[in-house]
């Protein structure tokens, strides 16, 4: 199954979607490996036409490259996934990543080398390690800001990986909707390179990016209140409404050079997958609407 409306040929694509079913460090409800398939399936009911942008999704140049099969060595898999996404960037396309656990965001960041990572998330994900694992889903924001303890571990063994650009990095982190974290994480979040917007302030948040600032957007579906998206690994009450998440995606998309939707699993009736798929489509509509119609280098890099 391909993502509905993703009809573009690979060589002509403006956006390349890749599924990343990594599911090795989930700490509560596993099943993120089923995320890419469920996001595709529950997007089947969405209309192709978007009235707000007066555009049809199937006309926006999206190609679905399928899933990149995951294995249990997370650093090695992330390095390989980064290479796949980087190929899309070199071809002038914007990578769209569908997880899988949140760890896969490291590969998306590594592919596009943004200045800023913007995350919709219930959690800070700023632990240096979780259960002794520095590549846990609970550590992905920390890895992006501070790098890895092993410079990517076994990633250096992959001949296609530019080790000088690994671990992935961004200069700044913005977390929207975070409502929980360890003392260590909140201490790291107090640094100047991190901004945390609590759920009650997300509706009034607006981007303040520079004209040349490169942004990567990561949507962890657990940023939503679990009443809206129970199919995720670590539910956290008092979260965001879908419209608040939609508005963030629309606001950030014009600045973005890549995006992902992560942490959808199979533990509900499709609510999380439907929300994730809809937010992915909203990203494409908003991104395509904001860029010049004759711009052939939407991916940057």
C-alpha positions in Angstrom: 0.0 0.0 0.0 1.2 3.5 -0.9 0.2 6.7 0.8 -3.0 7.9 -0.8 -2.4 10.5 -3.5 1.4 9.8 -3.6 1.5 9.3 -7.3 4.6 11.1 -8.4 7.5 9.1 -10.0 10.6 9.1 -7.9 12.6 11.2 -10.4 10.0 13.9 -10.6 9.0 14.1 -6.9 9.0 17.2 -4.8 8.4 15.1 -1.7 9.6 11.6 -0.9 7.9 9.6 1.8 9.8 6.8 3.5 8.4 4.5 6.2 10.7 3.7 9.0 9.2 0.9 11.2 11.8 1.0 13.9 10.4 -0.4 17.2 13.3 -1.5 19.4 13.2 0.9 22.5 9.5 1.5 23.1 9.0 1.5 26.9 5.3 0.9 27.4 3.1 0.0 24.5 5.0 -1.5 21.6 3.7 -1.6 18.0 5.4 1.5 16.4 6.6 -0.9 13.7 3.0 -0.9 12.4 2.9 2.9 12.2 3.8 3.4 8.5 1.3 0.9 7.3 -1.5 2.2 9.5 -0.9 5.8 8.6 -1.2 4.9 4.9 -4.3 2.8 5.5 -6.2 5.3 7.6 -5.4 8.1 5.2 -7.5 6.3 2.5 -10.7 8.2 3.4 -9.3 11.7 3.1 -10.4 13.8 0.1 -7.7 14.7 -2.4 -8.7 18.3 -2.6 -7.8 20.9 0.0 -10.0 24.0 -0.1 -7.8 26.2 2.0 -4.9 26.0 -0.5 -7.1 25.2 -3.5 -4.8 22.2 -4.3 -5.1 18.5 -4.8 -2.6 16.3 -2.9 -2.1 14.1 -5.9 -0.9 17.1 -7.9 1.8 18.1 -5.4 4.5 15.7 -6.4 4.6 13.2 -3.5 6.3 9.8 -4.1 6.0 7.0 -1.6 9.3 5.0 -1.5 7.8 2.4 0.8 9.3 1.2 4.0 13.0 0.7 4.9 13.0 -2.5 6.9 14.3 -2.0 10.4 16.6 -4.1 12.4 17.7 -4.1 16.0 20.9 -2.1 15.8 19.4 1.4 16.0 22.5 3.5 15.3 23.3 1.4 12.2 19.7 1.5 11.0 19.5 5.3 11.5 22.7 5.8 9.5 21.3 3.7 6.7 18.0 5.5 6.8 19.7 8.9 6.8 21.5 7.8 3.6 18.1 7.0 1.9 16.6 10.3 3.0 19.7 12.2 1.9 19.3 10.7 -1.6 15.9 12.4 -1.8 17.4 15.7 -0.6 20.2 15.5 -3.3 17.4 15.1 -5.9 15.8 18.3 -4.7 12.9 16.7 -2.8 11.7 17.2 0.8 11.9 14.0 2.9 8.8 12.9 4.7 9.5 10.2 7.3 6.8 8.0 8.9 7.8 6.1 12.0 8.3 4.0 13.8 9.6 5.2 17.2 10.8 8.7 17.7 14.4 7.7 17.4 14.0 7.8 13.6 13.9 11.6 13.7 17.7 11.5 14.1 17.9 10.2 10.6 15.7 12.9 9.2 17.7 15.6 11.0 20.9 14.0 9.7 19.6 14.1 6.2 18.7 17.8 6.0 21.1 19.4 8.5 18.6 22.0 9.9 19.3 24.9 12.1 16.3 24.2 14.3 14.3 21.1 15.3 10.7 21.8 16.1 8.9 19.0 17.9 5.3 18.4 18.8 5.6 16.1 21.7 4.3 15.2 25.2 7.9 14.4 26.3 11.1 16.4 26.3 13.1 13.4 25.0 16.2 15.1 26.5 17.6 12.2 28.5 21.2 11.4 27.9 20.3 7.7 28.2 17.3 5.7 29.1 17.7 2.2 30.7 21.4 2.6 29.7 20.5 3.2 26.0 21.6 6.5 24.5 19.7 5.8 21.3 16.3 5.3 23.0 13.3 7.1 21.8 13.5 9.1 25.0 16.9 10.5 24.0 16.4 11.7 20.4 16.2 15.4 21.2 19.4 15.1 23.3 21.2 13.3 20.5 20.3 16.0 18.0 21.5 18.8 20.3 24.5 17.2 21.9 25.5 14.3 19.6 26.1 10.7 20.5 28.5 9.2 23.0 29.8 7.0 20.3 29.6 9.4 17.3 26.9 7.2 15.9 28.2 3.8 17.0 28.4 1.3 14.3 27.2 3.9 11.8 30.8 4.6 10.9 31.0 1.2 9.3 28.6 2.1 6.6 30.5 3.2 3.6 27.6 5.5 2.4 27.6 7.5 5.6 29.4 10.8 5.8 30.8 10.3 9.3 31.7 14.0 9.5 28.0 14.7 9.5 27.1 12.1 12.1 25.6 12.1 14.8 22.8 14.4 13.5 22.7 17.9 14.9 20.7 21.1 15.1 21.6 24.3 16.9 18.2 24.9 18.5 15.3 22.8 19.8 11.6 24.0 20.2 9.3 21.5 22.0 5.6 22.3 21.7 3.2 20.5 24.0 5.7 19.0 26.5 4.2 18.2 29.8 6.5 15.7 31.4 10.2 15.0 31.9 12.9 13.9 34.4 14.8 16.5 36.5 17.8 16.0 34.2 15.7 16.8 31.2 14.2 19.9 32.6 17.6 21.1 33.6 18.8 20.6 30.0 15.7 22.4 28.7 16.6 25.5 30.7 19.6 26.0 28.4 19.6 28.8 25.9 19.3 26.4 22.9 16.0 24.9 24.0 12.5 26.5 24.2 9.6 24.6 25.7 6.0 25.7 25.0 3.6 24.0 27.4 0.2 22.7 26.1 -1.8 25.7 27.3 0.4 28.1 25.4 0.7 26.3 22.1 -2.5 27.9 20.6 -0.9 31.3 20.9 2.6 30.3 19.7 3.9 31.7 16.4 7.2 30.9 14.7 10.0 33.4 14.9 12.5 31.9 12.4 14.9 33.9 10.4 14.5 34.2 6.6 17.2 31.7 5.9 16.7 29.4 8.9 16.4 25.7 8.1 13.8 23.9 10.2 12.9 20.2 10.6 9.5 19.4 12.0 8.8 16.3 14.0 5.3 15.3 15.0 5.1 12.8 17.8 1.5 11.7 17.9 1.7 11.5 21.7 1.7 15.3 21.7 -2.1 14.9 21.3 -4.1 14.2 24.3 -4.6 10.4 24.5 -8.4 11.0 24.1 -7.6 11.8 20.5 -4.7 9.5 19.8 -4.6 6.5 22.2 -2.6 4.4 19.7 0.9 5.4 20.8 3.6 4.0 23.0 3.6 6.4 26.0 0.3 8.2 26.5 0.4 11.4 28.6 -2.9 13.2 29.5 -3.5 16.9 29.4 -2.3 17.2 25.9 -3.0 19.0 22.6 -6.2 19.0 20.5 -5.8 18.0 16.9 -6.6 21.5 15.7 -3.8 23.0 17.8 -1.4 20.5 16.2 -2.7 21.2 12.8 -2.1 25.0 13.3 1.5 24.4 14.3 2.1 22.2 11.3 0.6 24.8 9.0 2.7 27.6 10.6 6.0 25.7 10.6 5.7 24.0 7.2 6.8 27.0 5.1 10.1 27.1 6.9 10.7 23.3 6.9 13.2 21.3 4.8 11.9 18.0 6.2 9.3 16.5 8.4 8.2 13.3 10.1 5.2 11.7 11.9 6.2 9.2 14.6 5.0 7.0 17.5 1.8 5.7 15.8 1.1 2.1 16.8 -1.7 -0.5 16.5 -3.2 -0.2 19.9 -6.4 1.8 18.9 -9.0 1.8 16.2 -7.0 4.1 13.9 -7.4 7.4 15.7 -3.6 8.0 16.0 -2.9 6.9 12.5 -5.7 9.0 11.0 -4.4 12.1 12.9 -0.8 11.4 11.8 -1.8 10.9 8.2 -3.9 14.1 8.2 -1.1 16.2 9.8 1.3 14.8 7.1 -1.0 15.9 4.4 -1.5 19.3 6.1 2.3 19.7 6.0 2.5 19.0 2.3 -0.4 21.3 1.5 1.1 24.2 3.5 4.6 23.7 2.3 3.7 23.5 -1.3 1.4 26.5 -1.0 4.2 28.6 0.5 6.9 28.0 -2.0 7.3 29.7 -5.4 5.6 27.6 -8.1 8.8 27.5 -10.2 11.0 26.5 -7.3 12.6 23.2 -8.2 14.9 22.9 -5.2 12.4 22.6 -2.4 14.7 20.2 -0.4 17.7 22.5 0.0 21.0 21.1 1.1 
